Amino acid sequence: MAARKFRHASNFAVTTIALFVILVVVNLFASRHFLRSDLTANREYTISQTTRDLLAGLENIINVKVYLSKNLPAELLTFERQLRDLLAEYETYGKGKLRIEYIAPDNTPGTQQELMLQGVRAQAVAVYKKDTATQAQVYDSIVVQFENQREVIPSLIDEVGRGRVGLIGDFEYLLTSKIFKCQRTGHAVIGWLTNAPKIDLNKDYKALRDIVRREWDVRDVRFDQAARIAPDIAVLVVIAPQDMTDAQRFEVDQYAMRGGKLLALVETYERDYRNDALQGLIARPTNFTRLLEAYGLKVNQDVVKDRLCARAPVGRGVAAAYEYWVKIVSRGLSKENPAVSRLSVLILPWTQSLDKAASAPTSVEMIPLAQTTAYSTVQWGERITPDPRMANPQESSKTAKPRTVIAALTGAFPSAFPQGTPYPTDPASTASAGQRTPENERKYSSIETRMVVVGDALFLQDDFLRITQFTFEPNNNLAFFMNTIEWLALGKGLGQIRAREWASHPINPKIPDWQRTTYKIAGTFAMPVVVVVAGVVYNMIRRRRRRAIADRLLGT
């Protein structure tokens, strides 16, 4: 009997030790090799390979502070689960270099003021208690910090339909780009180029450039003489380009061929003012559009008007709806591109429409970023009088349709100066050959790159932005510019992170209330009941087996 007890105790000890060793080995393996299966249709809880590569390459510790209120309303529980699950993936792939801390701020005035200085503030969220709609103040912000670099995502909550809320669709792009910006050394350079004689960048775009300087280095590109565009320019902003020499266009082309990013604000009409009053729009075509056509985009020689429009001043202290100041609201903005996906309103005055070029290269994709409504029409001609009260023979309601006014081009671009064309020279230039792109370094196709084109250059000028403030037309024009240069500049991989569409599977609203209640109760209690029944059945089977063994041993 003693030997049997010792043998049973030994077996139990060996089994326990073996289980302990197995658990230790499994945990060690799991800590080094993260594995999780995401069975959702849109892979909602899986971060992209681009984000994984960035996190794996972190050399310094990045701190991520998540400001999230305690005791969130029931309407936000799905949002919280989405947020925590994705952040757990970030932390896992960060392998100790990404530290995530959850902070639940209190509602004292001192705390609120301190957080507001950091760009963190509570936002109102609609909640329902006993069929009564109320608003709850909720913190839902993230601060990414490395040494003295700080990046803020002020809000993480977005409406996903029918009053339901969830995590913002472009959360991964926003967080990954903030981490990228924090860990990089120095500021990237944004180049500014214009040859329009009536435009003074330091005066006409002062407010915009002051904002850009907070995050980027600003450098004006002098084009009096054709010269190679510096390779350290992350994005070249071309504003209202007029005719260029072949050598000047060649240098812009070669910048793109080397993988440079372009943001082109193109106008082919000139505004004719007399005594500060607009008399008309005069056609002023530019050969810069030939570059864009070679890349796959056509800037149409027209001016867009739309029923959905902003108000413009029509007299002293008076403003009225003006169809030539096109208003693009969220439904006309791409939901997949982070440059515009979170914007609410853009206002584009006397903008031009964009189309895919007839001979667009197959290696380039044109993506509309902003489109007008289906009631939009265009006017064209050598001179346009943009007065909606005047009939225009070169316009017809039959041509009403959505018009693309902002577009992105992505892919491998062919050169606008293909193989076989002579090396362009500029007889009027005194630039030395050493300042030009050498002929033996000339490229005829680009690596994968991208550019954005807008058929308007006025929408970012100080004067226009002041007018929209006067007419109480809030807009996201400046935010669009900042988002766009960020999307263009922050590397190929970040541009490929798509906005998520969180899948939601609510109960069919057409079924009766009693059936809906039955489904909810069944979903809540079915699984616990199944587990209890399975446990009881298993216990009964074990008892029967023990009895059978005992009866066999006793010979009964």
Order of alpha helices (4+ residues) and beta strands (2+ residues): alpha-alpha-beta-alpha-beta-alpha-beta-beta-beta-beta-beta-beta-alpha-beta-alpha-alpha-beta-beta-alpha-beta-beta-beta-alpha-beta-beta-beta-beta-beta-beta-beta-beta-beta-beta-beta-alpha-alpha-alpha-alpha
